[in-house]
Amino acid sequence: MPLGTVTLQNTNPSTQGGGSQAPMADGNGLRVTVANVVLSSAADYPTGGFALSAASLGMADAVLFAQAEQIAAASGAVTGGLGNVYYNTATNKLQCFNNGGTEVANNTNLNGAAVQIIAWGY
């Protein structure tokens, strides 16, 4: 099922104001990116999470660590409320959990929910 739009944010201070979404990198190639993900009208939640590649998060190879946070609520009804979101680096999936800590049910309508992901990787 389609995830929606992924927009990389500018994290590189040397390109601020220049419109570039180039990831900030250290001398060893470690990158830090920030991406906003807005779930589309067809974003019915698949069990196990939405596929979200490392490349979508601005990485050339892999995401080592990521922090995800909901920044806008879903317009669809989420039983138990949409509580936590988590980017699983082992499966490259964005997983959603209700306020009780249980994974959101298969085919739950998460239309309009927005998540911001800060990712570290290569």
C-alpha positions as CSV (number, residue, x, y, z in Angstrom):
1,M,0.0,0.0,0.0
2,P,1.4,3.4,-0.8
3,L,2.9,5.3,2.0
4,G,2.4,8.9,0.9
5,T,4.9,11.7,0.4
6,V,8.4,11.8,1.9
7,T,10.0,15.2,1.9
8,L,13.6,15.6,3.0
9,Q,14.3,18.7,5.1
10,N,17.5,20.8,4.8
11,T,19.8,19.7,7.6
12,N,23.1,21.0,6.0
13,P,24.0,24.4,7.4
14,S,26.2,25.1,4.4
15,T,23.2,25.0,2.1
16,Q,20.6,26.8,4.2
17,G,18.5,29.0,2.1
18,G,19.8,27.4,-1.1
19,G,17.0,24.9,-1.4
20,S,19.2,21.8,-1.2
21,Q,18.1,18.9,0.8
22,A,21.6,17.5,1.0
23,P,22.2,15.4,4.1
24,M,24.6,16.7,6.7
25,A,27.6,14.3,6.8
26,D,30.7,14.0,8.9
27,G,34.2,13.2,7.6
28,N,33.6,9.5,7.8
29,G,30.4,9.5,5.7
30,L,27.9,9.3,8.5
31,R,24.8,11.2,7.4
32,V,22.0,12.8,9.4
33,T,18.7,13.5,7.6
34,V,15.3,14.8,8.6
35,A,12.3,13.6,6.6
36,N,8.6,14.5,6.9
37,V,6.3,11.7,5.9
38,V,2.6,12.5,5.2
39,L,0.4,9.4,4.9
40,S,-1.8,9.5,1.8
41,S,-5.5,8.7,1.4
42,A,-4.6,5.2,0.3
43,A,-2.3,4.7,3.3
44,D,-4.2,1.9,5.0
45,Y,-1.8,0.5,7.5
46,P,-0.2,-2.9,6.5
47,T,0.6,-5.3,9.3
48,G,4.3,-4.9,10.1
49,G,4.5,-1.3,8.9
50,F,4.9,0.8,5.7
51,A,8.0,0.0,3.6
52,L,10.3,3.0,3.7
53,S,13.7,2.6,2.1
54,A,17.0,4.0,3.4
55,A,17.2,5.9,0.1
56,S,13.9,7.6,0.8
57,L,15.4,8.9,4.0
58,G,18.4,10.3,2.1
59,M,20.8,7.5,2.8
60,A,23.0,5.8,0.1
61,D,23.2,2.5,1.9
62,A,21.6,1.9,5.3
63,V,19.9,3.6,8.3
64,L,21.7,2.8,11.5
65,F,19.4,4.6,13.9
66,A,16.2,6.6,13.5
67,Q,13.9,8.6,15.8
68,A,10.3,9.0,14.6
69,E,7.6,11.2,16.0
70,Q,4.0,12.0,15.0
71,I,3.6,15.6,14.0
72,A,0.0,15.6,12.8
73,A,-3.0,13.4,13.6
74,A,-4.7,11.0,11.3
75,S,-8.1,12.0,10.0
76,G,-9.2,8.4,10.1
77,A,-10.3,6.7,13.3
78,V,-7.5,4.8,15.0
79,T,-8.7,2.4,17.7
80,G,-6.9,3.3,20.9
81,G,-5.4,6.4,19.2
82,L,-2.2,6.7,17.2
83,G,0.4,6.8,20.0
84,N,3.9,6.0,18.9
85,V,5.6,5.6,15.5
86,Y,8.9,3.8,15.0
87,Y,11.2,3.3,12.1
88,N,12.4,-0.3,12.3
89,T,16.0,-0.3,10.9
90,A,16.0,-4.1,10.6
91,T,13.1,-4.2,8.3
92,N,13.1,-0.6,6.8
93,K,9.5,-0.1,7.8
94,L,7.6,2.6,9.5
95,Q,5.6,1.0,12.3
96,C,2.6,2.6,14.1
97,F,1.3,1.7,17.5
98,N,-1.8,2.8,19.4
99,N,-1.7,4.5,22.8
100,G,-1.9,1.1,24.5
101,G,1.4,0.0,22.9
102,T,-0.2,-2.5,20.4
103,E,0.6,-2.3,16.7
104,V,-2.2,-0.6,14.8
105,A,-4.5,-3.1,13.1
106,N,-4.1,-4.1,9.5
107,N,-5.9,-1.7,7.0
108,T,-6.4,1.0,9.6
109,N,-7.0,4.4,7.9
110,L,-4.1,6.6,8.8
111,N,-4.9,9.2,6.2
112,G,-3.4,12.6,7.0
113,A,-1.1,11.5,9.7
114,A,2.4,13.1,9.5
115,V,5.6,11.8,10.9
116,Q,9.0,13.4,11.2
117,I,12.0,11.0,11.1
118,I,15.5,11.9,12.1
119,A,17.8,9.3,10.6
120,W,21.5,8.5,11.0
121,G,23.2,6.2,8.5
122,Y,25.4,5.8,5.4
